[in-house]
Amino acid sequence: MVAEPAQERLLDIVAARKRRLKNSPSPKSKTTQALQSSNVINIMDALERSVEAEKRAKR
């Protein structure tokens, strides 16, 4: 087979990126931690609770 320097370099870059991504925490975990540590609320949950409270008050 003919050695392709560009292909070999590309494979090295891909392997390095895989190693780097494997060792770093996922972005989802950072986002989840940030949401859990802040005062962010789910608007839909708050709306549902509000509508249920209104329905109970009218009965």
Buried (B, 14 or more C-beta within 10 A) or exposed (E): EEEEEEEEEEEEEEEEEEEEEEEEEEEEEEEEEEEEEEEEEEEEEEEEEEEEEEEEEEE
